[in-house]
Structures are given as C-alpha cells and as structure tokens.
Amino acid sequence: MRDLDELAQIPFTVKQQLLDDQVGNPPFGTNLTYPVERYTHLHLTSGTVGDQLRVPQTAEDWEATRACFALVLQAAGITSCDRVALPFSFGPYLQFWAATAGVQEIGALALTLGGMEGRERLRAMAEFGATAIICTPSYALTLIEVADRWGLTGAFDQVRTVICQGEPGASITAARERIEAAWGARVFDHAGSTEVGVFTYPCPAGGLHVNEHAFLCEVLDPHTGAPVGEGGQGELVLSALQRRGYPVIRFRGGDVVDVGGTCPAGHEHIWLPNGIVGRTDDMVVVRGMNVFPSAIEATLREVGVLGGYRIRFYTEAAERDEIRVLVESTDPQLVGRIEESVFHRLGLRVRVVPVMPGTLAAERPKARRVEDLRQRRSPRR
Ligand SMILES: [Zn+2]
C-alpha cells in the first residue's frame, strides 16, 4: 500500500478470525511477526474460555501502549504530582496493566489497590491522599455507597479526577452527575480494547478523540461499509500503527460512534462527541433508526428506575416496529417521565407499561432484559 486511499482495499479484521487462528494454531496463532522469544507481555480479552483472544506484545509494543495511556491521563489533566488510585483485581486484562503503566509513564504515583474490599480501598485512598482514580462508572457508584455506609467519604476529599473505563459511554452519561456530585471531581471517559490498544483520549470539551498518532481511524456504515462523515453515525474501524508484534489492520471491534466536526477546544484528531455510543452487536434497527438497548437502560437508571424492567421490540398489526418498556413500579407519574426522557435523550418514542413490583423478576429469574419479538426485521440500510 502506497497511499491511504488504498486502505479500503485491505480486508477487515474481526475478532473471530483471530480466535479461529489461535484455535487452529495454539497457543498464540500465526499472527505473530517475530519468534515467541521476542514477546514480553501477554493479555487476554475478557470472555468465556474458548473465545478469549491471547494478545502477545513485544517490549516496543508495550512502550506504545504505555504512551497511549499516558496521553489519556494527560488529556484528563493528570500530572506527576498526582496520586492515582487503581482499585483493580488486575487479572489477564490489558486495561488494568496499561492504566498502571500509563500512570508510571507520566511520573505520577500509582496506588495499586488490588485484592482489597471497597472499605479497605477507601481507607487507603484517604491515608495516601489519592487525587485521582481510574475505574468503571459502576464501581465509582459502588464506592459512593460504601463510603456513605461506613462513614468513609473523606476518601473523596482530595480526588479531583475520575477516569472511567470498561463500560460504554451511555452508562457514563447516566452516572456522571452522581459521580461528579458525590466525589466532587470531574469525570473523564476513555476507550480501548485488548486487540488494538488504548485508542482514544478524553477531550476536556466533552467526548473522546481517537489517538490518530497511533491509530488509523475509519468510521463506516456497518451495513454498507461506506465512510460516514461529520454528523453521521457508524462503526469504528481501527488500524494499530505502533503494534508490530501482533498486527491488527482495519479491525472491526463493533464500537459505534457519532462523528463530530472540530471540537470546541480545537484538537485536530477526529472527535467523537458522544464517546462510544453502543455496540453493533447490541444495535437494533427500528423504523430506520439505530437503537441501543444500553442507551435506553441508561436513561431508565437516570430517571430513577430501581426495580426490574424489560425492553421489548415487537411488530404491530400495521407491520410497524415498536418498542415497549415494562417497568416495575407503582408510581403513576413514572410512565410519563420515562417516555419524555427517552424521547428527549434518544429521539425515540417508546411505550412504557408499569407492572407490579416483583413480577418481572419472578417470571423468569435470569430473564434477558431485552427481547426482540419482531416478526420481520427492519430492512437493513
Ligand atoms: Zn478536543
């Protein structure tokens, strides 16, 4: 390839191909540039045994991973003066080790809080004077509850930055205000994957940028493969430029993003104003619109739905696809509030049906919260 325009002629890479290769050629597959002796790091993707991808990295690859995470921290305003709490159990997953390496790369103090319960972590954060924390939005919320219950809110006193990872942007949007209020800190998001690395950094004006120093980025319509321009929505396709040991070119990781113009801060890398908005495997096309159940779920939590719920896609007599949301509630005003919030946030009309508390859980204990009962799928765009 001599020109970037020729990139489109290179086939996509999907995780299943890499997995199949490793199943056929254990333990690491054939996608290795060098003999195994050259590699220094091994990480696995999350998932069940059998679909866990093994991604080896050389020392040079790991150097690039560290630099990508350092950029995330710098964009969030972290400096060498910070003390960053890392409340992870680590395990074989890239994100935790990359976060730790990134903190060390910028010269901040890494407070590794593995193998501890929430209470111990909060006590350690208070004692060590943590000024920042990296965790999932759900865990930031959990720590608020633990701190309230045990009188440990002093752990938040010096924290001014919460960097979220590991969950889609929708859940961060829902949790952001609560985290920012309780922690008295600013929340930043970022995204990465074991397959290609940490490919974004947060924009202080909101949303994310793709790190185009380290990644070639395309945003394509997931059905037609056509490039999506400013204002459009599509699937992120990434080529990792700095990972030579386990090269992944035009990787379709399934992340769906909105493409922004120039960000208010004037950064030149592609701007994703809403972060990762969903996943292609989670996406349902209703009346020509891409709908993410995860975004509806996030809105339900925002409105204060605490009990069970079910999101049901179905076809009406007129062959019109509809969305019904069953919610366990006795609050007569909740219906209107949910319908309004979902429409306001997602531009979607849904029908909310209140049901008696306990019925959704009792019906089927491990029932899926999303059901697609449509008779015919909407035509693919
Ligand atoms: Zn920006």
Boltz pocket constraint, residues with backbone or C-beta under 6 A from the ligand:
constraints:
  - pocket:
      binder: B
      contacts: [[A, 203], [A, 204], [A, 205], [A, 206], [A, 209], [A, 263], [A, 264], [A, 265], [A, 266], [A, 267], [A, 271]]
      max_distance: 6.0
